Amino acid sequence: MIYMRNGACRSESTRDRGLPLQWEPGCLISERGGAMRFGRTAGSGAKIRGVGARAIRPALLAVMVAWGLAGCGTDDGATGPGPQPPAEEVPEGDLLFLRQSGNAPPLLTRDTTLVATRGEDLRLELFYEPEPGSDDDTGERFLEFELDKESLLRYPPGHPRAGQTFADGDTITIRIRVDEAEILATLEPSGLEFEADRPAELELRYGNADDDYDEDGDSDPELEDDIDLWRQEQVGDPWTRVGEIKDADEDRIRAFLTSFSRYALAI
């Protein structure tokens, strides 16, 4: 099942950051996919793809057909949720952060860099190592990061062009670092800004997470519904809930980013 905040259809230009805390069945189906070509590789275990025509991914298309577009795009004037309250900030000590299971295969890479260019789509994937004896180059996907060709907005603090907007052809080096134990990724440079109607997209998967979420010695399936994607501006700051699409069948959560910082899965 795929869930969204509010369970209501929203266009890309009306996504908001202040979201209620409940997951509800959703119908957003405009994930990027379709024709892709392999491009350069950002270090071992990271794949960069140029994204072709925007299309509906097969898995989401199947969901859309099954639902028969229930609840989406009615003609009765409904436009989805109205203004939402400010996003809740939660102290780090109040969250249970997901950890990689002891049985999880290692990631092929935990630290990779790539060059993003205004005017070009970009997609980066990080993978686990393949199973022993497998002929595959990679194992399961762990992280996916996407940029639309119009996503890059403004250079971050500390950059020689800090505060200036990107023009087509302008580039910047992006770094993604993954924690060794927790399902946590740091996206740099901190403060890099993206267009609100063409945000960057980040997806983290938790199929290989330790299911003893509260570390009391037993599995906690009753807590899985509460898994979400959270954002922290700086180490030590409170965390803000940012997950917008949750695919419980595939154990993945996606968020739309207007700037870079730290992102983790937690309860």
Sequence and secondary structure as in RCSB ss.txt:
>XXXX:A:sequence
MIYMRNGACRSESTRDRGLPLQWEPGCLISERGGAMRFGRTAGSGAKIRGVGARAIRPALLAVMVAWGLAGCGTD
DGATGPGPQPPAEEVPEGDLLFLRQSGNAPPLLTRDTTLVATRGEDLRLELFYEPEPGSDDDTGERFLEFELDKE
SLLRYPPGHPRAGQTFADGDTITIRIRVDEAEILATLEPSGLEFEADRPAELELRYGNADDDYDEDGDSDPELED
DIDLWRQEQVGDPWTRVGEIKDADEDRIRAFLTSFSRYALAI
>XXXX:A:secstr
 EEEETT    GGG  S   S EEE        SSEEE    STTEEEEEE S    HHHHHHHHHHTTTTSS S
SS           EE GGG  B BB TTS  BS SEEEEEEETTS EEEEEEB   TT   S  SEEEEEEE TT
 EEE  TTSTTTT B  TT EEEEEEEE SSBSEEEEESTT EE TTS EEEEEE TTB S TT SSS  GGGGG
G EEEEESSTTS EEE   EEETTTTEEEEEESB  EEEEE 
